[in-house]
């Protein structure tokens, strides 16, 4: 009998040693398995940072921030912008990263923290769905321009095409042809030229790039309700966009984590190339001065502060659900505090850098046309597909610069689109949580991509641009602000700031710095409320150039905005009705309590408050020797089960579904 016991003990020691060697551990030390093998993790931390940078740095950094900066006081705008970054942007970014990383769950699963607020997660899914639909349409148009640039002469260079109108006035003159008044006058004496240019400037100029955009690419209709026909070239590019996104996410974060090494870094290479080319052009300095010259009196304007806060909020991607999702694939003890600062600062620095690239070219174009920079400055699709492409036609080897510019837009868009799609897929897989759906996550990804493509088809019609701008202005506007505010209130005041600070300390090894604790509890919610009030006060009905949207389309826009917010009270009422209790207050209290599965996903991280899944919020206090003995028994059971390849479990090593 003693020999049998000795043999059994020797086998146990051998198993422990073998497992330690397989995990790279030092013999005699506890075995650490920080990887979530069932759900998956990032290959390394660089993949997470690059993915998050690609998610945060999007088209808005290029086509929105530079315009906002020049319109709101140039260099003076930087002051409120960075104030809002420090007091709102970085704290909210850190809050969402820590939230997702601690629970290792997507935007639905994390609401085990307070099940009544799970509607916030559904609201995030609705917002990500809307953005994912129209964002990929913008990417597909960039694909279309990219393919159109593969030629010796850019098709929007001259006014001699079938789609051009008599009002077209190009900035480039075909050899031997003087087809506009401005082109003729440039060959005259200086005095006469100045008079002629003044006359031309008083007449509304329609550029060949604008006519190419409206009359050839979009073949735009006269009303949002007049869909016309589907533009087959754009539809084909939309299919290409969704196929690219699907292939990059075919293995989830394992495949997208490798793709971002290129998609998140190459745009900076292109930006640098365009920047070097831009600052060497005549008039570039004038454009950059227009971009940066401080107008300090505008700092006293509330609209400037509102624009700064809104730009920070939307640029970082807060309340979309993507930050929570990406962080959920981190290892439990990853330093997301460091990551949040790196990614946030990188995002804002990219916006500032992109401004130099944009305004150096626009300054050159303004100099060429002998007009003020403000007359060629634009934002949104007008900058990306009209103003900047026209400026590129003035450069030697213009197709090369056009290819680089639109390739950069494609990569910037894809970086955000990856995370939007992964947010939806992760939420679905985590919510269902069966072994089959986890094994067949690729099928879910393909299904979501197909649905996204079909929902994007109406945006490829002749009225598509009207609907795209309607979704851009309403689908993710004030609803994001409300979602973010409720998230802060839930975590800090319903769940409890002290408990959350302890959760973060357990995860990172140190408590959140006092600055972030103050921001999470007071400063950030106040700023978010300010953004909401500012958005409501500054509201103006959407227009597109001279087109005014009809009332029924604005009603649809408001319904889209409300569809994500309405999820919150509807689910809250449902959860209260399903909770235990004889009175409304009892049901309300029980629906706000953390679920028994709330906490770290891996059993080895469930210590202290989370050691016993059945402890509804109370810390179990036990003697140290008893706790150490229990941990040792648990380790041995886990090791034995791992070696045997069993999927069974005991009462001590139940791992909540991730």
N, C-alpha and C positions, 0 to 999 in steps of 0.2 A: 504493500500500500504506500509506504514512504517513497519507494522507487518510482511508483506511478505519479505521485505528487511532484517529485523532483523533476521527472520527465516533462510533466505538464507545465511546470514553472519555467523550465528551460525553453520550452517551445514558445511560451509567452514572451520571454526576453528576446528570443530570436525574431519573433514577429515585430516587436517594437524596434529592434535594431534595423531590420530590413526596411520598415516603413520610414524610419528616420533617414536612412540613406537615400531612399527614393525621393523624399521631399527636400533633400539638401540640408537637413538639420544636423546639428551637432549632437552626438550621443549624450544622453543624460539630460538634454533640454526638452521641454514640451514641444510636441509637434504642432506647427502652425500651418493651417491651410486657409489662406485668405482669399482663395479663388472660389467663386460661385460656379461650380462645374455645371449645374443644372441650367442656369440662366445665362452664363457667359460673362466675361469681363473684357475690357480693353486689352490689347496685346501688351501695351506699355503706356506710361503716362503721357508720352509725347502725342500718341494717337488721340487721347482725350482732349488735350490742349488744342491741337490742330483742328479737330472736329468742331470744338466750341468756338474757336476763332472763325472758322469757315461759316458757322451758323450765325454768329453775331455780325461779322463783316459781310454785308450783302450789297444789293444794288443801291439801297438808300444812302450808303456811305459815299457813293460816287455821284448820284444824281439828285440827292436832296440836301445833304449837309452843306456843300459849297455854296449853293444858292441861298440857304437860310443864313449862312454866315455873312455873305455880302449884303443881304437885304436888311439884316438886323445890326448893322454897325461895324461890319468887318472884324478887325482885331478885337474890338470891344466886346463882341459876342462871345469870344473865347472865355472871358471872365465868368459870366453866368453859366456857360456850358460846363466848365470844369468844376464850378461850385456844385452844380447839380450832379455831376459825375461822382464826386466825393461823398455827398450826403444822401444821394438817392440811388444812383446807378450801381456802384460797387456793393453797398449793403444789400440791395435786393438781389443782386447776382449771387452773392455769397449765401444769402438765405435760401435761394432755390437750389443751389448746388448742394449745400449741406442737407437740405430736406430730402432730396432724391438719393444722395449717397448713403445717408443713415438707414433708410428703409430698403434700399436696393429695389425700388419699385418705380413704375412709370407714373404718369400724372393721375391715374385712377387709384392705383394700389397705395400710394402714399397717404390717402385720406383715411386709412385705418387710424390715423392720429386722432380723428374726430369724425366718425362716419356720417354725421348729419351734413357735413360740408363736402361730401363727395361730389355734389353738383358742381363745385368749382372745377373739379377734374373734367367733368363732362363739358363744362363751358370751355376749358382749354382745348379739348378735342374738337369742338365745333369751330373755334377760332382757327386752329391749325388746319382744319379741313378747308375752310374758306380760303385761307392764305395759300395753301398748297395748290388749290385749283387754279387761281389766277396767276400765281407766281410762276408756275411752269409754262403758262402761256407767254409771259414776258420772256422767259428763257427761250421758248421756241421761236419768237420773233428775232431774238439775238442770233439764233442758229440760222434763220433765214437771211439776215444781213451778212452773217459770216460766209455763207455759201455764195451770196451775191457778190462778195468782195473778191472771189476767186476769178478775177478777170484783169485784163490790161488797163481798162478804163472803168472807174466806178460808175454805175448806171445813174447816179444822181448828180453827176458833174455838170451836165449841160441842160439847156432848155429845148433841145431839138428832138425830144422823144414824143411818141404818140400820145402819152398821157399828160403832157404839159399843156398849160393854158396860156393865153396871150399876156397875162399879168406876170408870168414867170420872168425872174431877173437873176441870172446866174452871177457868181463871183469869179468864174473862170471863163475866159473868152476862147472859143475854138480858133485854131490857127486860120488866119485869113478871113475871119467872120467877125463883124461887129454888130451883134444882134440886139443890143440894148442901148438905151441912152447913156447909162453910166459907163459902159465900156467904150463908147465913142468919146465921151468927154474926157476920159483919162488920157487920151492921146493929144488933147488940145493944150494950149498954154495954161499956166497955173491959175491965172485969174479967172478965165472962163471955166476951167474945170471946177473950181470951188463953187461958182454959181450953179453950174449944172448939177453937181452932186447934191447941193441944197434942195434943188427942185425935185430930184429923184427921191430924196429922203422924205419929202412931204407926201409922196405917193406911197401907199402901202406896198411893200415889196413881198412877193411870194417867191421863196427860194426853190430851186430844183429839188433839194432834199426834202422840203416840206411837201411838194407835189408828188414826189416819188412815194413818200410815206402815206399820204392820204389817198391818192388816185391810183396807185399801182399796187402797193403792198396790202393796204387795208381795203381799197375800193369802198371807202366809208359811205354809209347810207346817210340820209338826212335826219333820221330820228332813231331813238333807242328802241322803239317798237317795230321799226322796219328792219327785220333781220336780214332780208335779202338771201343770198346764197352763201354756202360755206366756202371759204377761201381754201381750196384744196392744197396749195403749197404750204400754207400755214398749218393746216391740219396734219400734213405729212411731217412737218417739223415738230409738231406737238407729239406725234407718235414717237419720233426719234428721242425727244426729251424724256418721255416717260420710260422708254426702253433703257436709256442710259442710266436713269435714276434707279430702275429696278435691278439692272445688272450690278451696279455699285453696291446695292443693299441686299444682294441675293443670299449672302451669309450673315446678314445683320451687321453688328459692329465689327465682326472679324474681317469682313471684306471692305466695308466703308472706312475702317480704320487705316487700311493700307492705301486706299484711293486718296485720302486727304493729304498724304505726303506731297501729292502733286497739286490737287485742286485748291488747297489752302495756301500754298507757298508761291505757285507760279503767278497769280495775279500781282504779287509784289514785284516780281521780275518785270512784268509788262508795265506796271505803273512807273517803275524806275526808268525803263526805256522811253516811255512817253514823256516823262518828266524831263529827262536829259534833252530829248528832241524839242520839247516845248520851250524851255528856257533859252534855247539858242535862236529862237525866232524873233523877228523884229516886232515890237509891240508887246512881247510877253511880259516885260516888266510892268507895263501899264495895267495889264490884266491882273497881275499878282497884287499890285498896289490897290486896285479896286477891291480885291478879295480881302486884304489884310488891313488897310488903312483904318485906324480906330475912329469911330464916331462916338465919343464918350457920353454925349448927352443922351444917347439911346439906352444907356444902362438904366436910366430912371423910368423907362417905358416897361410896364408890366407885360406887354406882349412879347418883348424880347426874352424875359425870364420864362414866360410860358412856352415859347418856342424851344428854348434851351432844355427845359425839363422834359417836354414831349419828345424831342429828338433823342435825348439820352435814354428815355424809357423805351421807346419803340426800337431804337437802334440795337440795344443789347438783347432784345428778344424776350424781355420779362413777361411772364404770364401767358406765354404761348404753350407752355408745357415741355418745350424742347430742352431747356436747361435741366429740369428735373429728370427727364428721360436720359439724357447723356450722362449725368452724374450717377444715375442708378447702376451703370455698368462699371463704375470705379470700384477698386478694392476698398474695403471698409475703412481702413486707416489712412487712406490717401489724404494729403494736405490740400483740401479744396479751398481753404482760406488763401493760400498762396496762388492757387490757380485762378481764383476769382479776380484777384488784383491784376495778374498778368494779362488775362483775357480782356478785361474791361479797358485797361489802359491801351492795349494793342488795338482794340476796336476804335477807340476815340482818336488815337494817333493816326490810324489809317484814314479816318475821315478828313483830318487836317491835311494829310499828305495828298489825298485825292484832290483837294481844293487847288493845290499848286498845279497839278496836272491839268485840271479842267480850265482854270482861268488863264494859264499861260497860252493855251491854244485859242481861247476865246479873245484874249487880248490881241493876239496876232490877227485874228479874223476882223476884229473891230478896227485895227490899224489899216488893214487892207481895204476895208469898206469906207474908211474915214468917218466912222460913227462912234458914238459912245459905247462903252462895254455893256452898259445896261440894256442896250437895244439888241444885243446878241445873246445875253445871258438868259438861261431858262432852267427848268428843273423837270424831273420825272421823265416820261417818255419823250417830251419835247427836247430835252437835252440829249438823251441817249440816241434817239433815232432821227433827229432833225438838225439841231444846232451843231453838235460835235461832228457828226458825219460830214456836214457841209464844210466845216473848218478843215477836215482832213483832206478834202479835194484840193486845197491850196498847197499841199506839201508835195515835194517830189516823191515818186514811188508811193502815191497815195493808197493803192490797194494793200500794200504791206502794212501800213499803219492802221488801216481799217480792219484788216484781219486780226491784228494784235488787239485792238480795242474791243472788238466784239467777242473775241475768244476770252478776254478778261471778264467781260460781262457774263458770259456763259459760265465760267468757273465760279464767279462770285454768286451767281444764282444757284448753281448746283450745290454749293456748300450749305446754303440755307435749306434747299429743298430736301437734301438727304435727311436732315434732322426733323423736318416737318413730317416726312413719310415715316421715319423711324418712331416718332412720337405716337402716331396713330397705331402702327403695328404693335409696338411694345404695350400700349394700353390694352389692346384687344387680347394679346397673348397672356399678359399678366392677369387680366380679369377672368378669362376662361380657365387658364392655368392647368389644363389637362396635359398628360404626357404626350398625347397625339398632337395637340396643337403646338406644343413646344418643339417636338421633333419636326413638324411640318410648317415651321415659321415662314419658310420661303413661299409656301402656297398663300399664306395670309398676305405677305408682301405683294405677291403678284395680283391677288384679288383687289387689294386697296389701290394699286397702280392702275388697274383696268377701270375701276370705278372713277378714279380721279381723271383719267383720260376722257371717259364718256361725259362726265360733268363739265369738262373743259371745252367740249365741242361747240356749244353756243357762243363761246368767246372767240371762235375762229370765223364767225359769220361777219357780214359787212357792218353789223351793229356791235360787233364784239368789243371794240375799244371803249364804247360807252359803258358796257357792263363791267369791263375790267376796272375802269376808274371808279365806278359805283362801288364795287366790292372793296377796292383799295381804300376808299374814303370812309366806308361805313362798317364793313365786316370786322375790322380790327381797329376800332377807334376808341370810343369811351368805354366799350365793353372790357377791353384789356385793363383799363385803369380800375374799374370796379372789381374785376377778378383779383387783381394784385392787392387791392386794399383789403378785401375780405380774407385773402390768404394770410396777410400780416395779422389781422385781428384774430383769426382762428388760432394761429400758432402761438402768438404772444399772450393772448388774453383768455381764450377758451381752453386750450391745452395747458397753457401756463408758461411764462417766460423762464421761470426758474428751472422747470423740468427740461425745457428745450436747451437751455444753456448747459445743463448737466449731460444731456444727450450728445451735444457737440463736443464737450470735454471728453466724454467717454470714447468718442470716435477719433478725435484729433490728438488727444493727450494733453490738451490745454484748453481753457475756456475761451469763448469768443472775446476779443479785446473789448474794453469798456466802450470804446467809440461805436462799435457795431451794435452792442447791446442797447445803447441809447438811441441809435438810429432805427433799429428794428422796432423798438417800443414807441417812440415818439416822432422823431424827425421824418423818417421815410413815409409813414402814414399821412403826416401833415402835408408833405410835398405831393404825395399821390392825390390827396384831396384837392390841393391847389390845381393840379393838372386837370382834374375832372371839372372843377368850377371854371377854369380858364377855357377848356374845350367847349363847354356849354355856352359861355358868354360870347366867345369868338366865333360861334357857329355861323356859317354862311352856306346857303344851298350850293351844291356842286355845279360847276359849269365846265365845259370843255371848249376852249377858245371862245367863240361867239355863241356856242350852243348852250341853251339853258335847259336843264333837265325838267321834264314835266312832273307834276305833283305825284302822280301814281308811282313813278320810278323812285322818287325820294321816299315814299311810304315803304316800298320794297327794301330800300336801303336801311331804314330804321328797323324793319322786321328782322333783317339779317343781323343787325347790331344787337337787338334784344334777344334773338334766338339763343345766343350763348349765355347771356345773363339770366334768362328765365329758367335755365337748368338748375340754378342754385336754389331758389325757393321751392321749386317743384319737388326736387329730390329731398330737400329738408323736410317738407310736409310728409312725403312718403315715408321717410325714415322714422319720423316721430310717430306716425300711425302704426308702424310695424314694431316699434320698441316696446319693451315690457313696462308695465306700470298701470296703476288704476286711475291716476289723474294726469292731466296734460303736463304739469310741471315734472312729475316723475318720468314720463316718457321723454320729455325734452332733456332732462338731466342724463338719462340713460343713453340717448342718441348722441350726446356730446362726448361720452366717455370713450377713451381709446379702446379700440378692438383688442382682443387678447392676442392677436397676431401682430400688433404694432410693435415695431422694434427692429433690431438687426436681423438680417435674413439667415445668417449662419449661426448654428447653435453655440459655437465656441465664442461668439461675440455677445451672446445673451447672458450677461452677468448683472449682478446687483438687482436693479429694478426689474430686469427682464429675465432673471434666472428661472422664474416659475411662470410659464405662460398664463396660468390661471390667476395670478395675483393682480387684481384689478386696481393697480395704481399704488399698492403698498409694497415697500421694500421688505423682503424677507431677511431677518437677521438670524444668522446661525453661527455657531462656534467655528473658528478658523480651521481647526483640525478636521471637523466634520465636512466642511466645504471642500478642503483640499482632497480628502479621501474620496468624496463623491466625484470630483473632477477627474481624479486618477482612474476611478472605475469607468467613468464615461469615456475617457480617452481610450482605455483598453478595449471597450466594447466597439468604439468606432474603428479602431485599427483592425480588430478581428473581422468586423463586417466588411471593411474595405478589401482585405485579403481574400475573403471568401466570395466577393462579388455579389453579396446579397443586397436586395432592396428593402429588406425588412427594417423595423425600427423598434426601439423600446421606449418606455415612458420618459427616459432621461434625454434621449437624443432625437426628439421630434424636431424636424427642421420645417419651419413654416414655408409654405409654397412661395417661391420667389416670383 
